Each structure stands twice: as structure tokens, then as C-alpha cells.
Amino acid sequence: MAREEIGDQGASLKQRVLFYRGHIVVEAVFSQLSVMSAAGLRELAGVLPRPGGNAGNLPPILAFMPHHGYQSNTEKYAEGPLALAAITSPLPADLVDFSASPEVVLGQYSTPGGDATLMLIEYPTPALAAEHLRRIDAAHNAAQPQAGVAAIENVGPFFDKRTGPIIAIAAGPLSKSAAQTLLGAVNYEASVTWNENTYFDKKNNIANLLVNIILLCIIGGAITLATGVAFGGLRVLMRKYFPGPVFGDSEQTDFISLDLAEAPPQGSPARPAVAPDASNRS
């Protein structure tokens, strides 16, 4: 089918058009195609509701498929054993083990030796991927299929590797160097997003320390201000209700001053001396 710019992705073949938008797939069959047919489908796609969150996005595993050598319209995705059997997988469903909730995508690639199949299997955790990779290698290397282990047959040369929670498998008429090149283009990079506010939770946090210092300064200033107001107000009340030599009179105003006047210049009349007491005269 030829690609069409309808909805999120569309394709057409003769009078049949397929497209999807979000989680909705639309199939339209026309008695005769025209330019208005595509315009009407684009208008329909525009009014279809999109689901919220990640429900309207494609599976993230599709982004790990390499672009170099990819043959158009050969990418296929599966989440169960029936779908896996329908897309001609190089691995049987027993080895993929859909009880572990994997996602599978495969596509055809052009190599110097011919068309090869690249299969990616993503498990929920890297530990599950490592365990299943050991099972796949054991089944591939076994001369005779063991009891309880599915066999890998008629796939030609077979190469695999694990990157994070993804197992990459290259199968078909390809050399070891071509397989390594194809598998080397699949690299998983973990992306961690912390969406929980830990600003005040971590003890060893510079920002938290600065906030605590500011709060301590505010609390200390408030205590100092309250103490000063209380002390001054208490003294005023004591003078008002208990006047005396200790607290002073309520009408009295305390004023402390320093006599810092300049000394009189030279030659200016000095302050008259106090006459000595006549009783002290001899």
C-alpha cells in the first residue's frame, strides 16, 4: 500500500484506504477515488477524538528500529502469540514468553548478503531480558531440542544481543560483520524522570539548607522584635503604675548625652573660678 498523509498515518491501495488516529483505525472503501475522497478522510481524521496521556502514542520500542537499510512498509508489531505467528517471526512464541508481557517489533533490512530480519523484544525489566536471552541462546546452540525448550529452525544465520530490557535478533542470509553492524545500531538509553517533589525531603540538600537559614533568621528577628517591644512596654507600665526611684517618674524622660563641645580658643576668657570658702581661710 502507498503511504498517505491522512490522520497519524495512512495508506491506500486502489479503492481502499486505511488510516489511524490515536487508538482508532479507519478503513474506507470507495467505488471511485478522487481528490475529494482524501480531503474528506482528512476532515474525518481531524474530528476523531484522541485519547489522553500515552494512550495516543505509538509503542516506544518502534523508535529503536534502525533506519539504515530498512525496507519500507515491513515493520510489524505484536503483543501476543497469535500476532507473532502471523508476522513470520524467527523465534517461536514459547521462547518469546508472552507471559512476561514483552512487546515485539520486527522489520526487513537490506544487507550485502540479502534480506535480513531484525527482531526487537522489549521486556519490562533488564533482568527479564537477560533471563530470556539465556533461554534463546540455549535453544539456538542445542544440537537437539531439549524437553520444554522450543527449537529455532530454518532461520539461517542467527545473531543476538541484549541492550537494557531489549533483546535484538538478526536472522537471515547475513555475515557476522553485517549482523554486528545491524545489531550495533540498536542501543537502549535509559531515561529517568523524577516527577516527585523532593525539595524538602532530602536532608543533604543545599536549597533546603538555605531555606532553613532564611527561616531561622526570620524567627530570630521576630523574637528579637517581640522582646524589645515587651521590654519597652513593661518599663512604661511600671513607670506609670509604680513611680519611684527605681523606675523613675512617668513624666520623666531619660536622655543620655555627652558633652562634646570644643575647647575654647587660646586667649579667650576662662570660666571664672569659684571663690574659695571663707571658712577655709587661715
Backbone bond lengths (Angstrom), bond angles and torsions (degrees), N, CA, C in turn:
res aa  C-N    CA-C-N  psi(-1)  N-CA   C-N-CA  omega(-1)  CA-C   N-CA-C  phi
1 M - - - 1.465 - - 1.522 109.57 -
2 A 1.308 116.04 145.21 1.461 121.56 -179.95 1.535 109.46 -85.25
3 R 1.308 115.56 144.80 1.465 120.82 -179.99 1.522 110.55 -68.47
4 E 1.330 115.27 144.02 1.462 121.99 177.57 1.519 108.78 -134.13
5 E 1.329 116.80 141.94 1.463 122.32 177.03 1.523 108.97 -86.04
6 I 1.305 115.01 72.74 1.468 121.29 179.71 1.532 107.35 -131.50
7 G 1.332 116.39 128.04 1.454 120.06 -178.81 1.521 111.05 63.20
8 D 1.335 115.90 -147.18 1.456 119.39 175.88 1.521 111.40 -74.22
9 Q 1.317 116.91 -33.35 1.466 121.90 176.46 1.518 107.80 -165.02
10 G 1.317 116.42 137.91 1.457 120.37 -177.95 1.512 111.86 -141.25
11 A 1.320 115.60 164.66 1.469 121.99 178.33 1.518 108.41 -153.00
12 S 1.324 115.39 155.19 1.463 119.97 -178.18 1.519 109.90 -141.39
13 L 1.330 114.59 151.44 1.467 122.75 174.67 1.523 107.16 -150.82
14 K 1.334 114.86 110.64 1.468 121.90 -176.97 1.533 109.43 57.22
15 Q 1.349 117.37 -120.20 1.468 119.44 -176.61 1.535 112.70 -91.97
16 R 1.308 118.81 7.64 1.456 121.78 -175.91 1.530 109.60 -109.93
17 V 1.328 114.99 133.64 1.465 121.54 179.45 1.521 108.13 -129.61
18 L 1.321 116.31 132.85 1.463 123.12 175.18 1.522 108.70 -121.21
19 F 1.304 117.11 138.92 1.460 120.67 171.75 1.523 108.61 -155.72
20 Y 1.319 114.99 161.00 1.458 119.15 175.76 1.521 109.23 -132.32
21 R 1.316 114.48 153.87 1.458 122.05 173.10 1.521 107.30 -139.98
22 G 1.326 115.37 115.98 1.456 118.82 -175.62 1.515 110.37 64.92
23 H 1.320 116.93 -121.70 1.468 121.07 -179.06 1.528 111.83 -104.87
24 I 1.346 117.48 18.28 1.463 122.41 -177.70 1.527 109.40 -113.42
25 V 1.327 116.28 127.86 1.464 122.44 175.44 1.525 108.50 -107.00
26 V 1.322 116.26 133.09 1.463 121.90 -178.27 1.527 108.56 -120.99
27 E 1.325 115.77 130.50 1.466 121.63 173.44 1.521 108.25 -116.24
28 A 1.324 116.35 125.48 1.465 121.67 -179.53 1.528 108.74 -123.13
29 V 1.333 116.52 131.49 1.465 122.89 178.66 1.522 107.50 -121.09
30 F 1.343 116.82 122.00 1.453 122.59 -176.48 1.530 109.37 -110.56
31 S 1.307 115.12 149.01 1.467 118.82 172.52 1.522 110.80 -72.94
32 Q 1.347 115.42 -28.40 1.457 120.55 178.22 1.530 107.82 -155.50
33 L 1.307 117.10 127.01 1.456 121.49 -179.15 1.520 110.57 -84.54
34 S 1.312 115.82 147.70 1.460 122.29 176.16 1.528 108.28 -149.26
35 V 1.312 114.86 175.88 1.463 119.25 177.29 1.519 110.58 -62.97
36 M 1.323 117.73 -36.18 1.459 122.09 -179.89 1.527 111.05 -67.64
37 S 1.320 117.67 -26.34 1.464 119.63 178.52 1.521 110.15 -63.72
38 A 1.323 117.45 -47.37 1.460 120.82 178.39 1.522 111.10 -64.90
39 A 1.347 116.69 -38.98 1.468 119.49 179.09 1.528 111.25 -64.36
40 G 1.334 116.40 -39.61 1.461 119.29 178.23 1.521 112.20 -65.98
41 L 1.345 117.67 -37.53 1.462 120.46 178.38 1.521 111.18 -69.05
42 R 1.343 117.24 -36.04 1.465 119.20 176.66 1.519 110.75 -66.09
43 E 1.313 116.79 -37.43 1.470 119.95 176.80 1.525 110.45 -66.23
44 L 1.321 117.31 -39.03 1.461 120.86 177.12 1.528 110.96 -64.30
45 A 1.339 115.81 -42.81 1.462 119.13 179.83 1.523 111.51 -63.20
46 G 1.319 116.92 -31.31 1.460 119.97 -179.18 1.511 114.22 -69.49
47 V 1.336 117.44 -25.26 1.464 119.93 -178.02 1.528 112.09 -98.78
48 L 1.324 117.88 -4.80 1.460 119.19 177.60 1.520 109.89 -70.73
49 P 1.323 118.40 137.48 1.479 119.94 -178.68 1.519 111.22 -72.84
50 R 1.316 115.01 144.84 1.451 121.47 175.55 1.524 109.67 -103.81
51 P 1.313 118.12 138.29 1.469 119.55 177.45 1.527 110.87 -71.22
52 G 1.323 115.65 154.34 1.450 119.89 179.97 1.515 112.27 -82.27
53 G 1.340 115.44 162.74 1.465 120.60 176.86 1.506 112.42 69.92
54 N 1.337 115.12 -145.12 1.458 121.15 -177.38 1.520 113.39 -84.71
55 A 1.336 117.48 -2.74 1.461 119.76 -177.08 1.526 111.95 -65.85
56 G 1.329 117.66 -22.48 1.458 120.53 179.96 1.510 114.00 -94.65
57 N 1.333 117.84 4.96 1.463 121.10 -178.60 1.526 111.17 -101.06
58 L 1.315 115.92 155.36 1.457 121.07 175.22 1.527 109.60 -71.03
59 P 1.338 118.14 157.11 1.465 120.61 178.15 1.533 110.58 -58.08
60 P 1.328 118.55 134.42 1.473 120.87 -178.11 1.520 113.85 -60.25
61 I 1.329 118.39 -25.40 1.466 120.55 -177.59 1.521 111.49 -63.15
62 L 1.324 118.88 -25.09 1.465 121.19 -179.73 1.526 111.34 -63.33
63 A 1.328 116.94 -26.88 1.469 119.73 -178.66 1.520 112.61 -71.05
64 F 1.344 118.35 -15.32 1.464 121.15 -179.03 1.527 112.80 -89.35
65 M 1.324 117.91 -2.41 1.457 119.89 177.09 1.531 109.89 -74.50
66 P 1.339 118.52 125.83 1.471 120.22 -179.58 1.525 111.36 -64.46
67 H 1.331 115.53 154.97 1.466 120.92 179.38 1.529 111.97 -96.11
68 H 1.328 116.50 -29.78 1.470 118.84 -176.04 1.529 109.99 -69.99
69 G 1.322 116.22 125.16 1.458 122.46 178.65 1.517 114.84 81.50
70 Y 1.321 117.37 1.74 1.474 119.72 -177.42 1.530 110.67 -71.28
71 Q 1.316 115.65 135.54 1.464 121.87 176.39 1.533 108.98 -91.73
72 S 1.297 115.79 126.34 1.465 121.31 -173.46 1.523 111.83 -58.40
73 N 1.323 114.34 143.46 1.468 123.43 174.18 1.533 113.17 62.60
74 T 1.324 117.42 29.05 1.476 119.85 176.47 1.528 111.98 -112.25
75 E 1.305 116.93 0.30 1.464 120.29 -178.67 1.527 110.10 -76.65
76 K 1.331 116.48 130.79 1.465 121.79 -178.75 1.526 109.06 -136.25
77 Y 1.324 114.34 148.30 1.467 121.29 -173.64 1.519 108.82 -128.97
78 A 1.333 116.15 141.94 1.468 120.14 -178.49 1.520 109.66 -144.43
79 E 1.346 114.88 145.65 1.463 121.90 175.88 1.523 111.90 -126.01
80 G 1.325 118.05 9.68 1.453 120.53 -178.16 1.510 111.41 -156.06
81 P 1.327 118.06 167.41 1.469 121.61 -176.27 1.517 113.66 -65.69
82 L 1.330 118.51 -34.52 1.469 119.71 179.74 1.526 110.99 -67.27
83 A 1.323 116.31 -42.03 1.464 119.15 177.61 1.515 110.87 -66.90
84 L 1.336 117.16 -37.35 1.461 120.07 179.04 1.521 110.99 -63.27
85 A 1.320 117.52 -40.13 1.463 120.42 178.17 1.520 111.63 -66.88
86 A 1.312 117.47 -29.07 1.466 120.52 -177.32 1.520 112.95 -78.47
87 I 1.342 118.36 -19.60 1.468 120.33 -176.25 1.527 111.93 -102.52
88 T 1.329 118.01 12.28 1.470 123.12 176.16 1.523 110.58 56.86
89 S 1.306 115.86 66.42 1.454 121.64 -179.15 1.525 110.63 -80.71
90 P 1.337 118.23 144.29 1.467 119.96 174.62 1.526 113.21 -71.71
91 L 1.329 117.71 -12.76 1.465 122.05 178.12 1.518 109.89 -114.07
92 P 1.315 118.17 142.31 1.470 120.23 173.62 1.524 110.54 -73.94
93 A 1.316 115.25 159.99 1.462 120.38 -177.44 1.518 112.09 -63.85
94 D 1.343 117.73 -28.58 1.463 119.98 -179.48 1.526 111.42 -63.78
95 L 1.323 117.53 -37.94 1.461 119.95 178.90 1.520 112.35 -75.82
96 V 1.324 116.41 -32.46 1.468 118.72 176.75 1.521 110.24 -67.98
97 D 1.338 116.92 -38.36 1.469 122.94 175.23 1.532 111.07 62.89
98 F 1.328 115.02 79.39 1.459 119.54 -178.83 1.522 112.80 -72.80
99 S 1.331 118.21 -5.98 1.470 119.40 173.25 1.527 111.62 -68.79
100 A 1.337 117.15 -17.39 1.462 121.56 177.18 1.525 112.58 -90.95
101 S 1.341 117.34 8.81 1.483 123.77 177.28 1.528 113.19 59.75
102 P 1.346 118.31 50.39 1.469 118.65 175.88 1.530 111.00 -84.59
103 E 1.319 115.28 166.01 1.459 123.31 170.72 1.523 107.35 -120.37
104 V 1.318 116.46 138.27 1.463 121.53 -174.31 1.523 109.09 -124.10
105 V 1.329 115.45 136.33 1.455 121.14 172.23 1.524 107.23 -140.24
106 L 1.315 115.76 139.76 1.465 119.60 177.28 1.523 109.15 -140.98
107 G 1.326 114.58 157.92 1.452 121.89 179.07 1.509 110.47 -154.54
108 Q 1.338 115.47 164.44 1.455 122.09 -179.33 1.529 109.45 -99.18
109 Y 1.356 115.11 138.60 1.464 121.29 -178.03 1.522 109.47 -130.52
110 S 1.307 113.98 145.08 1.467 120.42 177.97 1.528 108.83 -88.93
111 T 1.344 115.64 126.87 1.463 121.87 178.31 1.524 108.71 -128.14
112 P 1.332 118.01 166.22 1.477 119.21 178.67 1.519 113.40 -57.90
113 G 1.341 117.33 -27.92 1.452 119.26 -179.39 1.517 114.25 -90.41
114 G 1.324 118.24 -6.66 1.464 121.68 -178.71 1.520 111.21 134.76
115 D 1.302 116.29 -167.22 1.459 121.72 -178.13 1.526 110.09 -79.90
116 A 1.316 115.99 126.73 1.463 122.37 -179.87 1.518 109.62 -116.75
117 T 1.314 115.38 156.91 1.463 122.09 178.62 1.525 108.79 -107.51
118 L 1.325 115.36 128.18 1.462 121.03 173.64 1.521 107.74 -108.91
119 M 1.328 116.19 125.25 1.454 122.36 -177.36 1.526 108.75 -122.00
120 L 1.320 116.26 128.17 1.464 121.73 176.44 1.520 108.65 -114.28
121 I 1.331 115.69 131.89 1.467 122.05 177.45 1.525 107.07 -122.66
122 E 1.306 116.71 117.28 1.472 120.59 -179.75 1.526 109.34 -107.08
123 Y 1.341 115.75 123.66 1.455 122.96 177.38 1.531 109.53 -102.12
124 P 1.331 117.47 163.50 1.477 119.02 -178.23 1.526 113.74 -61.57
125 T 1.341 119.12 -31.50 1.466 121.69 -177.44 1.521 109.82 -135.88
126 P 1.341 117.90 156.10 1.464 120.43 175.18 1.531 113.03 -62.41
127 A 1.342 117.33 -31.56 1.463 119.80 179.64 1.526 111.19 -63.59
128 L 1.325 117.00 -42.23 1.461 120.39 177.25 1.531 110.70 -64.19
129 A 1.326 116.36 -39.77 1.464 119.64 179.23 1.527 110.76 -63.43
130 A 1.341 117.44 -42.23 1.465 120.29 179.26 1.526 111.28 -64.27
131 E 1.325 116.75 -40.25 1.465 119.72 179.18 1.524 111.31 -63.87
132 H 1.325 117.40 -43.85 1.463 119.98 -178.96 1.528 111.63 -72.31
133 L 1.319 117.50 -28.95 1.461 118.98 176.33 1.526 110.32 -65.59
134 R 1.323 118.12 -37.87 1.462 120.82 176.44 1.528 110.81 -63.10
135 R 1.327 116.64 -39.43 1.462 119.39 177.79 1.534 111.29 -64.83
136 I 1.335 115.86 -41.67 1.473 119.70 -179.15 1.523 110.06 -64.79
137 D 1.335 116.79 -43.92 1.465 119.71 179.33 1.525 111.25 -64.37
138 A 1.332 116.87 -38.70 1.467 119.64 179.12 1.518 110.82 -64.15
139 A 1.331 117.60 -40.74 1.456 121.10 179.33 1.529 111.31 -69.14
140 H 1.328 116.31 -35.09 1.464 119.15 -178.47 1.525 111.73 -74.40
141 N 1.318 116.78 -34.92 1.468 120.12 -176.74 1.524 113.24 -86.10
142 A 1.329 116.52 -13.26 1.464 118.49 -177.73 1.522 110.50 -71.42
143 A 1.327 116.22 130.53 1.471 120.03 177.67 1.516 110.62 -68.16
144 Q 1.327 115.62 -39.10 1.458 120.98 177.84 1.534 108.32 -122.38
145 P 1.310 118.79 136.03 1.460 120.25 178.83 1.519 110.33 -58.53
146 Q 1.330 115.82 133.07 1.447 121.81 178.77 1.520 110.25 -88.42
147 A 1.316 114.66 161.11 1.468 119.15 178.84 1.514 109.87 -64.96
148 G 1.299 115.73 130.56 1.463 120.84 179.14 1.504 114.52 81.91
149 V 1.342 118.44 0.57 1.460 122.52 179.97 1.519 108.33 -118.84
150 A 1.321 115.95 122.92 1.460 120.23 -179.78 1.521 110.02 -71.38
151 A 1.307 116.16 150.27 1.460 121.47 -178.08 1.519 110.42 -94.96
152 I 1.344 115.35 152.35 1.458 122.14 174.81 1.528 106.29 -109.04
153 E 1.302 115.97 111.53 1.458 120.03 -173.14 1.524 110.44 -129.52
154 N 1.348 113.73 149.68 1.462 122.17 170.68 1.527 113.18 56.81
155 V 1.309 116.14 39.57 1.461 118.87 177.12 1.522 110.91 -114.55
156 G 1.326 118.50 -1.48 1.453 121.03 -178.59 1.519 110.89 72.70
157 P 1.334 116.77 -156.99 1.459 119.74 176.94 1.532 111.38 -55.87
158 F 1.317 115.30 141.87 1.456 120.51 -170.81 1.534 107.81 -136.37
159 F 1.347 116.59 123.38 1.459 122.36 -179.72 1.529 107.80 -132.77
160 D 1.323 115.80 144.86 1.456 118.40 179.78 1.521 110.50 -147.85
161 K 1.321 115.37 164.63 1.458 122.59 175.23 1.523 107.50 -160.65
162 R 1.344 114.70 165.38 1.466 120.05 175.83 1.520 108.97 -120.91
163 T 1.319 116.33 136.99 1.450 122.19 172.85 1.526 107.85 -134.44
164 G 1.311 116.45 107.12 1.460 120.63 -174.90 1.521 110.42 64.23
165 P 1.335 118.79 -131.26 1.463 121.18 178.12 1.523 113.76 -87.82
166 I 1.340 117.94 10.63 1.465 122.21 -174.41 1.528 109.71 -110.22
167 I 1.316 115.34 131.51 1.465 122.07 170.29 1.522 107.45 -102.44
168 A 1.340 116.48 124.39 1.465 122.20 178.30 1.521 108.80 -107.27
169 I 1.337 116.36 131.74 1.463 122.46 -176.82 1.523 108.12 -128.50
170 A 1.321 115.95 126.87 1.463 122.09 174.80 1.517 108.04 -113.37
171 A 1.318 116.02 123.99 1.466 120.83 -177.16 1.523 109.37 -135.68
172 G 1.324 115.74 149.95 1.459 120.61 178.58 1.505 111.19 126.32
173 P 1.313 117.47 -171.59 1.475 122.01 -177.05 1.526 111.79 -77.85
174 L 1.311 117.74 74.19 1.457 121.40 179.91 1.525 109.24 -135.02
175 S 1.335 114.51 149.91 1.454 120.56 -179.82 1.523 110.17 -79.29
176 K 1.340 114.63 170.80 1.458 118.77 -179.31 1.522 111.73 -64.32
177 S 1.341 116.90 -40.20 1.466 119.78 179.42 1.523 111.32 -66.83
178 A 1.344 117.15 -39.55 1.464 119.90 177.70 1.523 110.74 -66.24
179 A 1.336 116.90 -38.06 1.460 120.21 178.50 1.527 110.66 -66.17
180 Q 1.333 116.55 -41.07 1.460 119.19 178.37 1.522 111.78 -64.60
181 T 1.328 116.57 -36.36 1.466 119.74 177.14 1.519 110.91 -65.86
182 L 1.328 116.28 -42.65 1.455 120.20 -179.38 1.529 111.01 -67.76
183 L 1.326 116.62 -45.40 1.464 119.75 179.48 1.521 112.10 -69.47
184 G 1.330 117.06 -29.96 1.465 120.06 179.35 1.515 113.48 -66.85
185 A 1.332 116.77 -18.87 1.469 119.72 178.55 1.520 112.42 -80.75
186 V 1.324 117.48 -5.73 1.468 121.61 179.22 1.521 107.91 -102.61
187 N 1.296 117.61 109.30 1.463 122.50 -178.65 1.525 109.06 -137.16
188 Y 1.306 114.65 125.71 1.461 120.51 179.78 1.522 109.19 -94.16
189 E 1.316 116.02 129.30 1.461 122.06 175.71 1.517 107.75 -120.19
190 A 1.329 115.38 118.81 1.462 119.99 -178.76 1.520 109.88 -69.70
191 S 1.317 115.50 137.69 1.463 122.67 176.02 1.516 107.84 -122.39
192 V 1.336 115.40 111.61 1.461 121.05 -177.00 1.525 108.80 -102.74
193 T 1.304 116.10 127.29 1.460 122.20 177.08 1.518 108.82 -118.79
194 W 1.336 115.99 122.24 1.457 120.89 179.10 1.524 107.45 -103.37
195 N 1.312 116.30 105.22 1.457 120.50 -176.18 1.519 111.98 -104.00
196 E 1.331 117.03 20.81 1.453 120.67 -179.88 1.516 109.06 -109.92
197 N 1.312 117.99 132.45 1.456 122.29 -178.16 1.521 109.99 -72.74
198 T 1.328 116.13 111.06 1.466 120.60 179.85 1.523 110.92 -114.69
199 Y 1.331 116.65 23.62 1.467 120.58 -174.03 1.521 111.53 -62.16
200 F 1.339 116.93 -41.01 1.450 120.79 -178.57 1.524 112.17 -105.52
201 D 1.317 117.55 8.44 1.452 119.71 -177.17 1.520 112.29 -95.18
202 K 1.308 117.13 -35.27 1.449 119.74 -177.05 1.525 109.97 -80.21
203 K 1.326 115.93 132.46 1.460 120.55 179.53 1.522 110.79 -74.76
204 N 1.311 117.31 -41.14 1.456 121.46 -178.34 1.521 109.82 -92.09
205 N 1.322 114.32 68.30 1.458 120.13 -176.76 1.523 108.32 -129.89
206 I 1.339 116.57 121.75 1.465 120.86 -177.45 1.528 110.55 -61.51
207 A 1.321 116.81 -42.74 1.462 119.67 179.88 1.521 111.02 -62.69
208 N 1.315 116.63 -40.04 1.463 120.36 178.67 1.528 110.17 -64.88
209 L 1.345 117.37 -38.60 1.457 120.68 177.54 1.521 111.56 -62.93
210 L 1.331 116.93 -43.79 1.468 120.08 178.78 1.526 111.61 -63.21
211 V 1.321 116.03 -40.43 1.465 119.21 178.39 1.525 110.70 -63.13
212 N 1.334 117.11 -41.34 1.464 120.04 179.45 1.530 111.35 -65.74
213 I 1.349 117.52 -37.29 1.464 120.53 177.35 1.517 110.59 -63.60
214 I 1.338 116.76 -44.35 1.468 120.09 179.31 1.522 110.65 -62.93
215 L 1.329 116.46 -42.98 1.466 119.25 178.51 1.527 111.16 -63.58
216 L 1.335 117.75 -38.95 1.459 120.73 178.82 1.522 110.98 -64.57
217 C 1.340 117.53 -40.82 1.473 120.41 177.24 1.521 111.18 -63.33
218 I 1.328 117.02 -41.97 1.466 119.74 179.41 1.521 110.69 -64.34
219 I 1.337 116.37 -43.46 1.472 119.26 179.90 1.524 110.78 -65.75
220 G 1.353 117.12 -42.75 1.464 119.52 178.31 1.518 112.69 -62.60
221 G 1.358 116.38 -41.71 1.461 119.31 177.63 1.514 112.23 -64.20
222 A 1.319 116.51 -39.97 1.470 119.37 179.19 1.527 111.17 -65.10
223 I 1.357 117.06 -40.42 1.466 119.78 178.38 1.525 111.10 -64.60
224 T 1.348 116.13 -41.91 1.468 120.02 179.22 1.523 111.26 -62.80
225 L 1.326 117.01 -44.93 1.460 120.85 179.35 1.524 111.12 -63.09
226 A 1.328 116.96 -43.48 1.466 119.91 179.65 1.523 111.30 -65.19
227 T 1.340 117.79 -38.33 1.466 120.48 178.31 1.516 111.52 -65.36
228 G 1.343 117.38 -42.51 1.465 120.49 178.63 1.520 112.61 -62.93
229 V 1.327 116.21 -44.12 1.471 119.51 179.38 1.527 110.47 -64.70
230 A 1.326 115.99 -41.04 1.464 118.91 -179.37 1.520 111.12 -66.11
231 F 1.330 117.34 -41.67 1.468 119.97 -179.73 1.522 110.93 -65.57
232 G 1.326 117.18 -46.88 1.464 119.73 -179.76 1.522 112.01 -64.50
233 G 1.324 116.52 -42.65 1.463 119.10 179.60 1.518 112.22 -65.68
234 L 1.343 116.78 -38.15 1.464 119.70 178.49 1.527 111.29 -64.65
235 R 1.303 117.17 -38.54 1.469 120.13 -179.66 1.519 110.62 -67.62
236 V 1.311 116.79 -39.53 1.469 119.33 178.20 1.524 110.29 -63.29
237 L 1.341 116.55 -42.45 1.461 119.55 179.61 1.526 111.41 -65.82
238 M 1.316 118.37 -39.74 1.460 120.70 179.40 1.514 111.42 -65.20
239 R 1.329 118.07 -38.61 1.464 120.21 176.38 1.519 111.74 -64.98
240 K 1.333 114.87 -34.69 1.462 117.91 -176.56 1.514 111.42 -73.83
241 Y 1.332 116.38 -43.77 1.461 119.94 -173.93 1.531 113.93 -97.93
242 F 1.315 118.53 -18.14 1.464 121.81 179.36 1.520 109.59 -133.87
243 P 1.347 117.18 65.06 1.472 119.35 178.94 1.527 110.22 -67.48
244 G 1.273 116.97 148.87 1.456 120.86 -179.53 1.508 111.06 164.74
245 P 1.318 115.87 -171.27 1.467 119.21 -176.64 1.521 113.54 -70.11
246 V 1.341 115.85 -21.37 1.461 117.34 -177.11 1.524 111.82 -78.49
247 F 1.331 115.16 -53.93 1.483 119.57 -177.85 1.519 113.10 -97.55
248 G 1.366 115.99 -10.29 1.444 118.76 179.57 1.501 112.12 84.62
249 D 1.341 114.67 175.52 1.460 121.55 179.73 1.521 109.63 -83.34
250 S 1.339 113.82 148.11 1.470 117.60 179.35 1.510 112.88 -65.44
251 E 1.382 117.33 -23.93 1.466 120.19 179.44 1.515 111.84 -88.04
252 Q 1.326 116.42 -11.09 1.452 120.37 -177.18 1.528 110.26 -79.05
253 T 1.277 114.42 139.88 1.467 120.53 179.10 1.513 109.04 -115.80
254 D 1.296 116.22 119.27 1.461 120.43 177.35 1.513 110.07 -76.45
255 F 1.331 113.50 128.18 1.466 118.25 177.51 1.519 107.84 -144.38
256 I 1.278 116.59 115.20 1.456 121.94 179.93 1.521 108.11 -98.41
257 S 1.332 116.42 127.97 1.471 120.59 -178.74 1.519 109.39 -135.91
258 L 1.283 114.22 157.34 1.460 122.80 177.23 1.519 108.81 -117.40
259 D 1.338 115.99 132.66 1.473 120.08 179.26 1.512 108.41 -84.10
260 L 1.299 114.80 95.92 1.461 120.15 -176.60 1.518 111.89 -110.20
261 A 1.356 116.37 27.29 1.466 119.91 179.67 1.513 110.07 -66.69
262 E 1.330 116.68 149.44 1.459 121.01 -179.37 1.530 110.65 -71.52
263 A 1.330 115.37 150.09 1.485 120.26 178.17 1.523 109.80 -67.36
264 P 1.352 118.95 147.16 1.481 121.40 -179.97 1.521 110.71 -64.19
265 P 1.303 117.23 145.25 1.471 120.58 -179.34 1.527 111.30 -65.44
266 Q 1.373 114.23 161.87 1.458 120.27 179.64 1.523 109.98 -63.34
267 G 1.351 116.83 140.74 1.471 122.23 179.09 1.495 114.29 86.93
268 S 1.304 117.59 -6.58 1.455 118.64 178.70 1.506 108.83 -81.71
269 P 1.319 116.91 145.66 1.469 120.21 -179.17 1.513 110.47 -58.73
270 A 1.304 114.45 131.05 1.459 119.51 179.40 1.506 110.95 -77.43
271 R 1.284 114.68 165.41 1.454 119.46 178.76 1.536 108.11 -65.05
272 P 1.340 117.27 131.26 1.474 119.59 -179.24 1.514 110.28 -58.25
273 A 1.329 113.21 135.29 1.449 119.03 -179.69 1.511 111.22 -74.08
274 V 1.273 116.14 151.60 1.462 120.48 179.31 1.522 108.48 -78.27
275 A 1.328 115.02 131.68 1.469 119.69 -179.37 1.507 110.41 -63.72
276 P 1.329 116.35 135.56 1.452 117.69 -179.70 1.509 112.01 -66.96
277 D 1.292 113.94 152.39 1.462 119.55 -177.85 1.527 108.44 -68.62
278 A 1.363 114.49 130.51 1.479 119.96 -177.45 1.490 111.99 -62.73
279 S 1.297 118.33 -23.08 1.468 120.69 -177.29 1.512 111.43 -73.59
280 N 1.347 116.86 -17.93 1.447 119.60 -179.96 1.508 113.17 -90.58
281 R 1.359 116.92 -5.06 1.454 119.69 -179.62 1.514 108.98 -70.94
282 S 1.332 113.52 146.16 1.442 118.66 178.49 1.532 109.52 -88.69
